[in-house]
């Protein structure tokens, strides 16, 4: 996933602009796995700045599908910011 998807140029263009990525070792921080219901790997949880879950997805996804996931969460993140501020 890291080599084939997260390093793809089209994904890298979106990281840091559409989403900010953080890799978390849930074996070392099991409370995070429990909080977000992570039971398989790889698993992505996209949250807004206040910690509300925008999107949950598990399993491998090719770069094109991964981009679609990020884009799907973007309008929800924008709406959440407008509502909470």
C-alpha positions as YAML, in Angstrom:
chain: A
units: angstrom
residues:
- id: 1
  name: UNK
  ca: [0.00, 0.00, 0.00]
- id: 2
  name: UNK
  ca: [2.73, 2.46, 0.94]
- id: 3
  name: UNK
  ca: [4.83, 1.79, -2.14]
- id: 4
  name: UNK
  ca: [2.14, 1.16, -4.73]
- id: 5
  name: UNK
  ca: [-0.54, 3.64, -3.69]
- id: 6
  name: UNK
  ca: [0.62, 6.23, -1.17]
- id: 7
  name: UNK
  ca: [3.70, 7.06, -3.24]
- id: 8
  name: UNK
  ca: [1.77, 7.42, -6.51]
- id: 9
  name: UNK
  ca: [2.19, 10.99, -7.83]
- id: 10
  name: UNK
  ca: [-1.57, 11.59, -8.09]
- id: 11
  name: UNK
  ca: [-2.06, 10.51, -4.46]
- id: 12
  name: UNK
  ca: [0.91, 12.54, -3.23]
- id: 13
  name: UNK
  ca: [-0.60, 15.62, -4.88]
- id: 14
  name: UNK
  ca: [-3.66, 15.25, -2.64]
- id: 15
  name: UNK
  ca: [-1.88, 14.37, 0.60]
- id: 16
  name: UNK
  ca: [-1.41, 17.51, 2.62]
- id: 17
  name: UNK
  ca: [-4.03, 19.41, 0.64]
- id: 18
  name: UNK
  ca: [-7.16, 17.26, 0.72]
- id: 19
  name: UNK
  ca: [-6.04, 15.14, 3.68]
- id: 20
  name: UNK
  ca: [-3.14, 14.99, 6.08]
- id: 21
  name: UNK
  ca: [-1.88, 11.44, 6.48]
- id: 22
  name: UNK
  ca: [-0.73, 9.90, 9.73]
- id: 23
  name: UNK
  ca: [0.50, 6.33, 10.02]
- id: 24
  name: UNK
  ca: [-0.32, 4.80, 13.38]
- id: 25
  name: UNK
  ca: [0.92, 1.48, 14.69]
- id: 26
  name: UNK
  ca: [-2.21, 0.20, 16.42]
- id: 27
  name: UNK
  ca: [-0.23, -2.60, 18.06]
- id: 28
  name: UNK
  ca: [1.57, 0.12, 20.01]
- id: 29
  name: UNK
  ca: [-1.56, 2.27, 20.43]
- id: 30
  name: UNK
  ca: [-4.49, -0.17, 20.72]
- id: 31
  name: UNK
  ca: [-6.78, 2.55, 22.05]
- id: 32
  name: UNK
  ca: [-6.82, 4.10, 18.58]
- id: 33
  name: UNK
  ca: [-7.80, 0.80, 16.96]
- id: 34
  name: UNK
  ca: [-10.59, 0.45, 19.51]
- id: 35
  name: UNK
  ca: [-11.78, 4.05, 19.09]
- id: 36
  name: UNK
  ca: [-12.15, 3.68, 15.33]
- id: 37
  name: UNK
  ca: [-13.13, 0.00, 15.20]
- id: 38
  name: UNK
  ca: [-10.06, -1.10, 13.27]
- id: 39
  name: UNK
  ca: [-9.85, -4.86, 13.00]
- id: 40
  name: UNK
  ca: [-7.98, -5.42, 9.73]
- id: 41
  name: UNK
  ca: [-5.07, -3.87, 7.88]
- id: 42
  name: UNK
  ca: [-4.64, -1.72, 5.91]
- id: 43
  name: UNK
  ca: [-7.42, 0.48, 7.23]
- id: 44
  name: UNK
  ca: [-8.06, 4.18, 6.69]
- id: 45
  name: UNK
  ca: [-10.08, 6.52, 8.83]
- id: 46
  name: UNK
  ca: [-10.55, 10.06, 7.59]
- id: 47
  name: UNK
  ca: [-11.55, 12.49, 10.32]
- id: 48
  name: UNK
  ca: [-12.29, 16.20, 10.37]
- id: 49
  name: UNK
  ca: [-10.25, 18.59, 12.54]
- id: 50
  name: UNK
  ca: [-12.62, 17.95, 15.46]
- id: 51
  name: UNK
  ca: [-12.16, 14.17, 15.24]
- id: 52
  name: UNK
  ca: [-15.52, 13.31, 13.66]
- id: 53
  name: UNK
  ca: [-15.24, 10.33, 11.31]
- id: 54
  name: UNK
  ca: [-15.81, 11.27, 7.68]
- id: 55
  name: UNK
  ca: [-14.91, 7.97, 6.04]
- id: 56
  name: UNK
  ca: [-13.86, 4.49, 7.09]
- id: 57
  name: UNK
  ca: [-12.44, 2.00, 4.63]
- id: 58
  name: UNK
  ca: [-10.49, -1.19, 4.96]
- id: 59
  name: UNK
  ca: [-8.40, -3.24, 2.62]
- id: 60
  name: UNK
  ca: [-6.12, -2.50, -0.27]
- id: 61
  name: UNK
  ca: [-7.27, -0.05, -2.93]
- id: 62
  name: UNK
  ca: [-5.49, 0.90, -6.15]
- id: 63
  name: UNK
  ca: [-4.38, 4.54, -6.40]
- id: 64
  name: UNK
  ca: [-7.43, 5.57, -8.44]
- id: 65
  name: UNK
  ca: [-9.84, 4.14, -5.86]
- id: 66
  name: UNK
  ca: [-7.83, 5.66, -3.02]
- id: 67
  name: UNK
  ca: [-8.13, 9.08, -4.65]
- id: 68
  name: UNK
  ca: [-11.88, 8.62, -4.94]
- id: 69
  name: UNK
  ca: [-12.08, 7.83, -1.23]
- id: 70
  name: UNK
  ca: [-10.23, 11.02, -0.34]
- id: 71
  name: UNK
  ca: [-12.38, 13.07, -2.68]
- id: 72
  name: UNK
  ca: [-15.56, 11.52, -1.25]
- id: 73
  name: UNK
  ca: [-14.61, 12.74, 2.23]
- id: 74
  name: UNK
  ca: [-13.74, 16.26, 1.11]
- id: 75
  name: UNK
  ca: [-17.30, 17.68, 0.87]
- id: 76
  name: UNK
  ca: [-18.14, 16.18, 4.26]
- id: 77
  name: UNK
  ca: [-15.04, 17.79, 5.78]
- id: 78
  name: UNK
  ca: [-15.99, 21.16, 4.32]
- id: 79
  name: UNK
  ca: [-19.59, 20.83, 5.58]
- id: 80
  name: UNK
  ca: [-18.41, 19.77, 9.02]
- id: 81
  name: UNK
  ca: [-16.16, 22.82, 9.28]
- id: 82
  name: UNK
  ca: [-18.99, 25.13, 8.27]
- id: 83
  name: UNK
  ca: [-21.36, 23.61, 10.80]
- id: 84
  name: UNK
  ca: [-18.94, 23.53, 13.76]
- id: 85
  name: UNK
  ca: [-17.49, 27.00, 13.32]
...
